[in-house]
Amino acid sequence: MKFQILIPTYNRKEDLRINLEFLANQLTSYKLADNVGIVVSDNASADGTATMLEKFAETWKDKVQLCILRNESNAGLEQNTVNLLLSASADYIIWLGDDDLLADGYLNFVNTTFADPKLGWMIPGIVSVTEGGKKTAGRPAEFDQKIFQPGYETLLSLSHFGHQMSGLVVKRKDLAKVYLEKPGWRTPYLFIFFLSYNQLLYPGVYAPSFKTIVNNYNQKDWSYNEIGLLDEVFKSYYYLRGSLGSKKLNQLLLKFVLMHSYRINFAKGYGFVLRQWKSISQNAKAAKGLKTPLLTLLTKEYLIRKLRWK
């Protein structure tokens, strides 16, 4: 099998059911069922997810290839994701949140595009949806699809998109092996590692015209710490230090902070920004030489915002 859609799930029975029915219809409508399978890992849900999955598997048993995993207890998102990765056997994996929906035709586009065996990754566009149905498009671009070459410039431009898992396509080869070699760097932001690892090695496609529908109102099974989990984000990039060197690694980390500056609470004043800077620096021991340029970046961004507030 060339592709497997990997879905970690926990207590979202109805969202997951809608998602699976959409996927099954996409696979049958576009005649992809022989080439694309689905793997769901249920993280010990207590809302009837297991029963729903059994019924879905029975209904669609002759039409789609579905594998169901179930943890006896909640192992957390990161371990559940690792379980999915270790169970996968396809050449490429497509990550998907249980409450997010791929764009119509995206799987067909993926199947057609990856006829080129040199490709190693793909990023879709996104549109966020609120509980009231309001939609906000993200990842604006001046093109529908574009091929990017492997290397640092692509990492700098696109790797930060890995913080949103749904719709990411990555080559599976060696991902689990390399990731698990560094137990201290395991992180709930491992999807950034999956993407950046492949962007370093292979060309890939950014396809913003295919917009994954991202649910932004369901309660998440995690929350931000005082530094917006930047310490966890950074871990996903540490794997690249040996290939890029400390200077380029730090530039990637700074770029992520800049692109996701909502994780820094500038509104609480410069003193609080300094507090966050100190905490980030103390937790970023694997990023040599980051402390001073990070302070410069945060100070500059604080002053820019202060001028806007006047």
C-alpha positions as CSV (number, residue, x, y, z in Angstrom):
1,M,0.0,0.0,0.0
2,K,1.3,3.4,-0.9
3,F,-0.6,5.6,1.6
4,Q,-2.1,5.3,5.0
5,I,-4.2,7.9,6.7
6,L,-3.3,7.9,10.4
7,I,-5.8,9.2,12.9
8,P,-5.2,9.5,16.7
9,T,-8.5,9.8,18.5
10,Y,-9.9,10.3,22.0
11,N,-13.6,10.8,23.0
12,R,-14.8,12.4,19.7
13,K,-17.1,9.6,18.5
14,E,-19.3,11.8,16.4
15,D,-16.6,13.9,14.9
16,L,-14.6,10.8,14.0
17,R,-17.7,9.1,12.5
18,I,-18.3,12.1,10.2
19,N,-14.6,12.1,9.3
20,L,-14.5,8.4,8.5
21,E,-17.6,8.5,6.4
22,F,-16.2,11.4,4.4
23,L,-12.9,9.6,3.9
24,A,-14.7,6.4,2.8
25,N,-16.7,8.3,0.3
26,Q,-13.5,10.0,-1.0
27,L,-11.7,6.7,-1.4
28,T,-14.6,5.0,-3.2
29,S,-15.6,8.0,-5.4
30,Y,-12.0,8.6,-6.6
31,K,-11.3,4.8,-6.8
32,L,-8.4,5.1,-4.3
33,A,-9.3,2.3,-1.9
34,D,-6.7,-0.1,-3.2
35,N,-3.9,2.5,-2.7
36,V,-5.0,4.3,0.5
37,G,-5.8,2.8,3.8
38,I,-6.9,4.2,7.2
39,V,-5.5,3.5,10.6
40,V,-7.3,4.8,13.7
41,S,-5.7,4.6,17.2
42,D,-8.3,5.0,19.9
43,N,-6.7,6.4,23.1
44,A,-9.0,4.5,25.5
45,S,-12.1,6.6,24.7
46,A,-15.0,6.3,27.0
47,D,-17.7,7.7,24.8
48,G,-18.6,4.7,22.6
49,T,-15.8,5.3,20.0
50,A,-14.8,1.6,20.1
51,T,-18.4,0.4,19.2
52,M,-18.7,3.1,16.5
53,L,-15.5,1.9,14.9
54,E,-16.6,-1.7,14.9
55,K,-19.8,-0.8,13.2
56,F,-18.0,1.4,10.7
57,A,-15.5,-1.4,9.9
58,E,-18.4,-3.9,9.4
59,T,-20.3,-1.5,7.1
60,W,-17.3,-0.6,4.9
61,K,-15.4,-3.9,5.2
62,D,-15.6,-4.6,1.4
63,K,-14.9,-1.0,0.3
64,V,-12.1,0.4,2.5
65,Q,-9.0,-0.9,4.3
66,L,-9.4,0.1,8.0
67,C,-7.1,-0.9,10.8
68,I,-8.2,-0.2,14.4
69,L,-5.8,0.1,17.3
70,R,-7.0,0.7,20.9
71,N,-4.9,1.6,24.0
72,E,-6.0,0.1,27.3
73,S,-5.4,3.4,29.0
74,N,-4.9,7.0,27.7
75,A,-1.3,7.1,26.6
76,G,-1.3,10.8,25.6
77,L,-1.3,12.3,22.2
78,E,2.5,11.9,21.6
79,Q,2.6,8.2,22.5
80,N,-0.6,7.5,20.6
81,T,0.9,9.1,17.5
82,V,4.1,7.0,17.9
83,N,1.9,3.9,18.2
84,L,0.3,4.9,14.9
85,L,3.6,5.5,13.2
86,L,5.0,2.1,14.4
87,S,1.9,0.3,13.1
88,A,2.1,1.9,9.7
89,S,3.5,0.0,6.7
90,A,2.8,2.3,3.7
91,D,5.4,4.3,1.8
92,Y,3.7,7.6,2.8
93,I,1.6,8.5,5.7
94,I,-1.1,11.2,5.9
95,W,-1.8,12.7,9.3
96,L,-5.3,13.7,10.2
97,G,-7.0,15.0,13.4
98,D,-10.2,13.2,14.3
99,D,-12.2,16.4,14.1
100,D,-10.6,17.9,11.0
101,L,-11.7,17.2,7.4
102,L,-9.5,17.0,4.3
103,A,-10.5,19.0,1.2
104,D,-12.6,17.3,-1.4
105,G,-10.2,15.8,-3.9
106,Y,-7.1,16.2,-1.8
107,L,-6.5,12.5,-1.5
108,N,-6.8,12.1,-5.3
109,F,-4.4,15.0,-5.7
110,V,-1.9,13.3,-3.3
111,N,-2.2,10.0,-5.1
112,T,-1.6,11.6,-8.5
113,T,1.2,13.9,-7.4
114,F,3.2,11.2,-5.5
115,A,3.5,9.2,-8.7
116,D,6.8,11.1,-8.7
117,P,8.9,8.8,-6.4
118,K,11.3,11.6,-5.6
119,L,8.8,13.6,-3.6
120,G,8.9,13.2,0.2
121,W,6.2,15.5,1.7
122,M,3.1,17.7,1.1
123,I,1.5,20.5,3.0
124,P,-2.2,21.5,2.4
125,G,-3.8,24.8,3.0
126,I,-6.1,25.2,6.0
127,V,-9.4,27.0,6.9
128,S,-10.3,27.3,10.6
129,V,-13.9,26.9,11.6
130,T,-15.4,28.3,14.8
131,E,-18.4,26.7,16.7
132,G,-20.6,29.2,15.1
133,G,-19.5,28.2,11.6
134,K,-17.3,31.2,10.9
135,K,-14.4,30.3,8.6
136,T,-11.0,31.9,8.5
137,A,-8.5,30.9,5.8
138,G,-4.9,30.5,6.8
139,R,-1.6,30.0,5.0
140,P,-2.2,32.5,2.2
141,A,-0.1,32.0,-1.0
142,E,0.1,33.4,-4.5
143,F,-0.1,29.9,-6.1
144,D,-2.3,26.8,-5.9
145,Q,0.5,24.2,-5.8
146,K,4.3,24.5,-5.9
147,I,7.2,22.2,-5.7
148,F,10.0,23.1,-3.2
149,Q,13.5,21.6,-3.3
150,P,15.0,20.0,-0.2
151,G,17.2,22.0,2.1
152,Y,17.5,24.8,4.5
153,E,15.5,27.5,2.6
154,T,12.5,25.2,2.4
155,L,12.8,24.5,6.1
156,L,13.0,28.2,6.9
157,S,9.9,28.9,4.8
158,L,7.6,26.0,5.4
159,S,8.6,23.7,8.3
160,H,6.7,25.7,10.9
161,F,3.4,24.6,9.2
162,G,4.1,21.2,10.8
163,H,2.5,22.5,14.0
164,Q,-0.9,21.7,12.5
165,M,-0.9,18.0,11.7
166,S,-4.0,17.5,9.6
167,G,-3.3,16.8,5.9
168,L,0.5,16.6,6.2
169,V,1.9,13.9,4.0
170,V,5.4,12.5,4.7
171,K,7.5,9.7,3.6
172,R,7.5,7.1,6.4
173,K,11.0,5.7,5.9
174,D,13.2,6.0,9.0
175,L,10.8,8.4,10.8
176,A,10.2,6.2,13.8
177,K,13.8,5.0,14.1
178,V,15.3,8.5,14.0
179,Y,12.6,10.1,16.3
180,L,12.9,7.4,19.0
181,E,16.7,7.5,19.1
182,K,16.4,10.7,21.2
183,P,14.0,10.0,24.1
184,G,14.7,13.4,25.6
185,W,13.5,15.2,22.5
186,R,10.1,13.4,22.3
187,T,7.5,16.1,22.0
188,P,3.7,16.5,21.2
189,Y,5.0,18.7,18.3
190,L,6.6,15.6,16.7
191,F,4.7,16.5,13.4
192,I,7.2,19.3,12.9
193,F,10.0,16.8,13.1
194,F,8.2,14.5,10.6
195,L,7.9,17.3,8.2
196,S,11.3,19.0,8.6
197,Y,13.1,15.7,8.5
198,N,11.7,15.0,5.1
199,Q,12.1,18.6,3.9
200,L,15.8,18.3,4.5
201,L,16.0,15.1,2.3
202,Y,13.4,15.3,-0.4
203,P,11.6,17.8,-2.6
204,G,7.9,18.2,-1.8
205,V,4.7,20.1,-2.6
206,Y,2.9,23.0,-0.8
207,A,-0.7,22.9,-2.0
208,P,-2.6,25.8,-0.3
209,S,-5.5,25.5,-2.7
210,F,-6.6,22.3,-1.0
211,K,-7.8,23.6,2.4
212,T,-8.1,21.2,5.3
213,I,-11.0,22.2,7.5
214,V,-9.6,22.6,11.0
215,N,-11.9,22.6,14.0
216,N,-10.7,25.2,16.5
217,Y,-13.5,24.9,19.1
218,N,-13.3,21.4,20.4
219,Q,-11.6,21.0,23.8
220,K,-8.0,19.9,23.3
221,D,-6.3,17.2,25.3
222,W,-3.5,19.6,26.2
223,S,-2.9,23.2,27.2
224,Y,-0.1,25.8,26.8
225,N,2.5,26.4,29.5
226,E,3.9,29.8,30.4
227,I,6.0,29.9,27.3
228,G,3.4,28.6,24.8
229,L,5.0,25.2,24.6
230,L,7.9,26.7,22.7
231,D,10.2,24.4,24.7
232,E,8.4,21.5,23.1
233,V,8.4,23.0,19.6
234,F,12.1,23.4,19.8
235,K,12.7,19.7,20.5
236,S,11.3,18.8,17.1
237,Y,14.0,20.9,15.5
238,Y,16.9,19.6,17.6
239,Y,17.2,16.6,15.3
240,L,18.4,18.8,12.5
241,R,21.4,20.3,14.4
242,G,23.9,17.7,13.2
243,S,22.9,18.4,9.6
244,L,22.5,22.2,9.8
245,G,24.8,23.4,12.5
246,S,23.9,25.6,15.5
247,K,23.6,28.9,13.6
248,K,21.0,27.6,11.1
249,L,19.2,25.7,13.8
250,N,18.8,28.9,15.8
251,Q,17.5,30.7,12.8
252,L,14.8,28.1,12.4
253,L,13.8,28.4,16.0
254,L,13.7,32.2,15.8
255,K,11.7,32.1,12.7
256,F,9.1,29.8,14.4
257,V,8.9,32.3,17.4
258,L,8.4,35.1,15.0
259,M,5.7,33.3,12.9
260,H,3.9,32.1,16.1
261,S,4.5,35.2,18.3
262,Y,1.0,34.7,19.8
263,R,2.8,32.3,22.2
264,I,4.6,35.3,23.8
265,N,2.4,37.5,26.0
266,F,3.6,40.9,25.0
267,A,0.5,42.5,26.4
268,K,1.7,41.8,30.0
269,G,4.6,44.2,29.6
270,Y,8.3,43.9,28.9
271,G,9.0,42.4,32.4
272,F,6.8,39.4,31.6
273,V,8.4,39.1,28.1
274,L,11.8,38.9,29.9
275,R,10.4,36.3,32.2
276,Q,9.3,34.2,29.2
277,W,12.7,34.8,27.5
278,K,14.5,33.5,30.6
279,S,12.3,30.4,30.8
280,I,12.7,29.6,27.1
281,S,16.5,30.0,27.3
282,Q,16.7,27.8,30.3
283,N,14.7,25.1,28.6
284,A,16.5,25.3,25.2
285,K,19.8,23.8,26.3
286,A,20.3,22.0,23.0
287,A,20.2,25.3,21.1
288,K,23.6,26.7,21.6
289,G,23.9,30.5,21.2
290,L,20.2,31.1,21.1
291,K,19.9,33.3,24.2
292,T,21.1,36.6,22.9
293,P,19.4,36.6,19.4
294,L,16.2,35.5,21.1
295,L,16.3,38.4,23.5
296,T,16.9,40.8,20.5
297,L,14.0,39.3,18.6
298,L,11.6,39.6,21.6
299,T,12.7,43.1,22.5
300,K,12.2,44.3,18.9
301,E,8.8,42.6,18.7
302,Y,7.7,44.2,22.0
303,L,8.7,47.7,20.9
304,I,6.9,47.3,17.6
305,R,3.7,46.3,19.5
306,K,4.2,49.1,22.0
307,L,4.2,51.7,19.2
308,R,1.0,50.2,17.8
309,W,-0.7,50.4,21.1
310,K,-0.1,54.2,21.4
